[in-house]
Amino acid sequence: MKVGPSAWRQNVSSQLKKDNTNKMAEKKKIAIIGGGIAGLTFACSLKSKEYEIHIFEKKEQFGEIGAAISVFPNALCVMDELGLLNTILESSGQFKTIYLKTDKGTILSKSEPKSDYPVICIHRADLHSILLNNIDAKLYNNYGLKDLTQLDNGQLSLTFENDKVKVFDAVIGADGIHSAVRKHIINDGEPIFRGYNIWRGVVKTNFDIGSASETFGKGQRVGIVPIKDGVYGWWATCNEAYMQDDKPETTKEKLNRLFGDWHYPIADLINNTEHILKNSLIDRKPQKGWTKGNVTLIGDAAHPTTPNLGQGGCTAIEGAYLLAKCIDKYGLTEKAYNRYEELHFDRAKQINQESLRLGKIGQLSNPLAIFLRNLLFYITPSRISVKLLSKYFNRRVTKLKI
C-alpha cells in the first residue's frame, strides 16, 4: 500500500511530536550527597518539576544526632515559605530572653531580640524528620561517596563505597565539613581545629525556665536552650587537645569535675542526660569557588563555622533555599551557581569570622582577660547586644531578588 505525501508528512510530524514529548518528560537527575538539614532543605525548596532528586546518605539510616539546634528568624522565614513553620513551632520551644552569666550565676547581660518570627530551639532529629516528611526524592542509605568523575557528555558519574555507580546531571555536596564533594571542587585539606572541644546533650527536666543562657568560666563555657515542655538542650566547652578522650574518667565524672560547682541547673542537666556527645570545634577559612561544572556545595560542605553564633544550621538553610531558587529560575547553569554564591558567600563569610571571634572571647583563660571580658559584657547596653543579633536575625532570603 502506497502512502501519499500528505499522509507521510503527517506521520513524520506525529513522530517528531512524540519524540519531543518524550524528551520533555525526561527529568534531569540531581544527586544530593548528604541527607542532613542542608540537603533536605534544598530538596524541599526546589519547586521546578524538571528535576528528579536522589539523596545519598552514608549512614545506615537517615536521621540526626541527639542534640538541640537553634533556628532563628532568618531561617524560620524559609520554613514559613516552605509551609513548614507551624509544624516546626509545634515541636519546638520559644525563648524571648538570652542571658550571659558567670559560672557563679552573676548576670552579665540580658537581651530580648525583637523580630517578626520567634527565636526557637528544636531537637535536631525533630527538624530533620519534618523536612524528610516533606520532600519528593529517592533516598539511599549506606551510600558513602567514593569518587566523582565528569563524563564527556557533561554528566557526572558517582562511585559509592558499596561499589554502586550512578550517573547524574548535577551533584549537590551537602556532606558536611569533611565533604568528599568539596575535595573534588576545592580540595583545601583538613578542617582547622580551634583549640577546644564540646559536649552536647538533651534532657527532660521538671522545670521550664523559658530562657536561654550562656555561662563563662576559665577556658570553659556552658550554654542552655529550652526545647519544649521542660526538655532542654545544653552544651559545654573546654580548652583541650583535639579529640581528647575523657578517660580514665567517665564523661560525667569529667564534666562534674569541670562544671559541678557552676550555677544551677548546670550540674543537674549534665547528670540527668542519658546520651552525651563530644566533638572537637573545627571550621574552615571561607573560600570562594563553591562550584565546578554542575557540582556545587551547600551547608557545612561550603561554609562550615563554629557554633558560637548559633547560625551554622540557619546559614545552611538560607544557602540551600537560595541555591534551589537560583536553579528554579536559571536551570542547571553557570548563571544559577554564580548567582547563588554571589547572594550567599559574603553572608557566610561574615558569620564564620564573627563566630570564630566570639569563640576566642568565650574561651579566654587569662584571669585579667576574663575580668575585662566580663566587665565589657556587664557595661554594654542591651540595645547593643540586640543590634548585633539583629544583624543576623533580620535577613530574609525569601525577599531577595534572585
BELFEN-V606704 format. One record per residue. N is the residue number from 1. RES is the residue in one small letter. SS is DSSP state (helix for helix, strand for strand, loop for the rest). Layout:
N:RES:SS, N:RES:SS
This chain:
1:m:loop, 2:k:loop, 3:v:loop, 4:g:loop, 5:p:helix, 6:s:helix, 7:a:helix, 8:w:helix, 9:r:helix, 10:q:helix, 11:n:helix, 12:v:helix, 13:s:helix, 14:s:helix, 15:q:helix, 16:l:helix, 17:k:helix, 18:k:helix, 19:d:helix, 20:n:helix, 21:t:helix, 22:n:helix, 23:k:helix, 24:m:helix, 25:a:helix, 26:e:loop, 27:k:loop, 28:k:strand, 29:k:strand, 30:i:strand, 31:a:strand, 32:i:strand, 33:i:strand, 34:g:loop, 35:g:loop, 36:g:loop, 37:i:helix, 38:a:helix, 39:g:helix, 40:l:helix, 41:t:helix, 42:f:helix, 43:a:helix, 44:c:helix, 45:s:helix, 46:l:loop, 47:k:loop, 48:s:loop, 49:k:loop, 50:e:loop, 51:y:strand, 52:e:strand, 53:i:strand, 54:h:strand, 55:i:strand, 56:f:strand, 57:e:strand, 58:k:loop, 59:k:loop, 60:e:loop, 61:q:loop, 62:f:loop, 63:g:loop, 64:e:loop, 65:i:loop, 66:g:loop, 67:a:loop, 68:a:strand, 69:i:strand, 70:s:strand, 71:v:strand, 72:f:loop, 73:p:helix, 74:n:helix, 75:a:helix, 76:l:helix, 77:c:helix, 78:v:helix, 79:m:helix, 80:d:helix, 81:e:helix, 82:l:loop, 83:g:loop, 84:l:loop, 85:l:helix, 86:n:helix, 87:t:helix, 88:i:helix, 89:l:helix, 90:e:helix, 91:s:loop, 92:s:loop, 93:g:strand, 94:q:strand, 95:f:loop, 96:k:loop, 97:t:loop, 98:i:strand, 99:y:strand, 100:l:strand, 101:k:strand, 102:t:strand, 103:d:loop, 104:k:loop, 105:g:loop, 106:t:loop, 107:i:strand, 108:l:strand, 109:s:strand, 110:k:strand, 111:s:strand, 112:e:loop, 113:p:loop, 114:k:loop, 115:s:loop, 116:d:loop, 117:y:loop, 118:p:loop, 119:v:loop, 120:i:strand, 121:c:strand, 122:i:strand, 123:h:strand, 124:r:helix, 125:a:helix, 126:d:helix, 127:l:helix, 128:h:helix, 129:s:helix, 130:i:helix, 131:l:helix, 132:l:helix, 133:n:loop, 134:n:loop, 135:i:loop, 136:d:loop, 137:a:loop, 138:k:strand, 139:l:strand, 140:y:strand, 141:n:strand, 142:n:loop, 143:y:loop, 144:g:loop, 145:l:strand, 146:k:strand, 147:d:strand, 148:l:strand, 149:t:strand, 150:q:strand, 151:l:loop, 152:d:loop, 153:n:loop, 154:g:loop, 155:q:loop, 156:l:strand, 157:s:strand, 158:l:strand, 159:t:strand, 160:f:strand, 161:e:loop, 162:n:loop, 163:d:loop, 164:k:loop, 165:v:strand, 166:k:strand, 167:v:strand, 168:f:strand, 169:d:loop, 170:a:strand, 171:v:strand, 172:i:strand, 173:g:strand, 174:a:loop, 175:d:loop, 176:g:loop, 177:i:loop, 178:h:loop, 179:s:loop, 180:a:helix, 181:v:helix, 182:r:helix, 183:k:helix, 184:h:helix, 185:i:helix, 186:i:loop, 187:n:loop, 188:d:loop, 189:g:loop, 190:e:loop, 191:p:loop, 192:i:strand, 193:f:strand, 194:r:strand, 195:g:strand, 196:y:strand, 197:n:strand, 198:i:strand, 199:w:strand, 200:r:strand, 201:g:strand, 202:v:strand, 203:v:strand, 204:k:strand, 205:t:loop, 206:n:loop, 207:f:loop, 208:d:loop, 209:i:loop, 210:g:loop, 211:s:loop, 212:a:strand, 213:s:strand, 214:e:strand, 215:t:strand, 216:f:strand, 217:g:loop, 218:k:loop, 219:g:loop, 220:q:strand, 221:r:strand, 222:v:strand, 223:g:strand, 224:i:strand, 225:v:strand, 226:p:strand, 227:i:strand, 228:k:strand, 229:d:loop, 230:g:loop, 231:v:strand, 232:y:strand, 233:g:strand, 234:w:strand, 235:w:strand, 236:a:strand, 237:t:strand, 238:c:strand, 239:n:strand, 240:e:loop, 241:a:loop, 242:y:loop, 243:m:loop, 244:q:loop, 245:d:loop, 246:d:loop, 247:k:loop, 248:p:loop, 249:e:loop, 250:t:loop, 251:t:helix, 252:k:helix, 253:e:helix, 254:k:helix, 255:l:helix, 256:n:helix, 257:r:helix, 258:l:helix, 259:f:helix, 260:g:loop, 261:d:loop, 262:w:loop, 263:h:loop, 264:y:loop, 265:p:loop, 266:i:helix, 267:a:helix, 268:d:helix, 269:l:helix, 270:i:helix, 271:n:helix, 272:n:loop, 273:t:loop, 274:e:loop, 275:h:loop, 276:i:loop, 277:l:strand, 278:k:strand, 279:n:strand, 280:s:strand, 281:l:strand, 282:i:strand, 283:d:strand, 284:r:loop, 285:k:loop, 286:p:loop, 287:q:loop, 288:k:loop, 289:g:loop, 290:w:loop, 291:t:strand, 292:k:strand, 293:g:loop, 294:n:loop, 295:v:strand, 296:t:strand, 297:l:strand, 298:i:loop, 299:g:loop, 300:d:helix, 301:a:helix, 302:a:helix, 303:h:helix, 304:p:loop, 305:t:loop, 306:t:loop, 307:p:helix, 308:n:helix, 309:l:helix, 310:g:loop, 311:q:loop, 312:g:helix, 313:g:helix, 314:c:helix, 315:t:helix, 316:a:helix, 317:i:helix, 318:e:helix, 319:g:helix, 320:a:helix, 321:y:helix, 322:l:helix, 323:l:helix, 324:a:helix, 325:k:helix, 326:c:helix, 327:i:helix, 328:d:helix, 329:k:helix, 330:y:helix, 331:g:loop, 332:l:loop, 333:t:loop, 334:e:helix, 335:k:helix, 336:a:helix, 337:y:helix, 338:n:helix, 339:r:helix, 340:y:helix, 341:e:helix, 342:e:helix, 343:l:helix, 344:h:helix, 345:f:helix, 346:d:helix, 347:r:helix, 348:a:helix, 349:k:helix, 350:q:helix, 351:i:helix, 352:n:helix, 353:q:helix, 354:e:helix, 355:s:helix, 356:l:helix, 357:r:helix, 358:l:helix, 359:g:helix, 360:k:helix, 361:i:helix, 362:g:helix, 363:q:loop, 364:l:loop, 365:s:loop, 366:n:loop, 367:p:helix, 368:l:helix, 369:a:helix, 370:i:helix, 371:f:helix, 372:l:helix, 373:r:helix, 374:n:helix, 375:l:helix, 376:l:helix, 377:f:helix, 378:y:helix, 379:i:helix, 380:t:loop, 381:p:loop, 382:s:helix, 383:r:helix, 384:i:helix, 385:s:helix, 386:v:helix, 387:k:helix, 388:l:helix, 389:l:helix, 390:s:helix, 391:k:helix, 392:y:helix, 393:f:helix, 394:n:loop, 395:r:loop, 396:r:loop, 397:v:helix, 398:t:helix, 399:k:helix, 400:l:loop, 401:k:loop, 402:i:loop
